[in-house]
Amino acid sequence: MTLQRPLLLAALLLGSLSACIPPDANREVVTRAERDAPPGAAPDTCWGKYVTPAIIETVTHQVMLQPAEVLADGTVTQPAVFKTETRQDIVRPRHKTWFETPCDSDLTPEFIASVQRALAARGLYRGSANGEMDRATQTAVRHYQKPQGLDSGLLSLAAARQLGLVAIED
């Protein structure tokens, strides 16, 4: 009985900590173009930003400071002196991908339930159409958008149009 109580407490603490982690930590939602938005964004448009982190590689190599001293018969009188150098190289730089999104005022429970039904019809969402942008809905959105080059759980306006949920502008 005494062992069960700490395990239960640990499970509760881990569960509460996992609720603090944002479902899509690499994205930032921008609600107005006057704020941090891509250049040329129209006023009163809403944007999402997906940031792909940089890939950095640590490279270690030996640099010869002094060559070995070798006699004519091949005898080494003084070995070479080397120094270890370590540096970090950026393999792939950090990259921001901007995409237009439906504004917060458009993300009503009815709209989100329509998104859930459209994703369920495509076999990407298995939950109920509850009108909440929960983790399961964000995962389904990510699976829908990823083949089109956007790895984000934030619904893009282009994806909403493809799903038939937003009118296509002329």
WOUR-V593995 format. One line per field, one symbol per residue. phi: phi as a letter, one per 30 degrees, with the letter a starting at -180 (. if undefined). burial: I if it has 9 or more other C-alpha atoms within 8 Angstrom, else O. A space follows every 10 residues. Layout:
phi->???
burial->???
This chain:
phi->.ddddddddd dddddddddd dddbdccbcc cbddddbdei dddiccbcbc cdddcccccc bccddbddcb dddjddcbdd ccbdcbbccd dbddbcccad bddedddded dddddddddd dcicbcdddc icdddddddd dddddedcjb cbdddddddd dddicbdddd
burial->OOOOOOOOOO OOOOOOOOOO OOOOOOIOOI IIIOOOIOOO OOOOIIIIII IIOIIIOOOO OOOIOOOIII OOOOOIOOOI IIOOOOOOOI OOOIOOOIII IIIOOOIIIO IIIIIIIIII OOOIIOOOIO IIOOOIIIII IIIIIIOOOO IIIIIIIOII IOIOIOOOOO
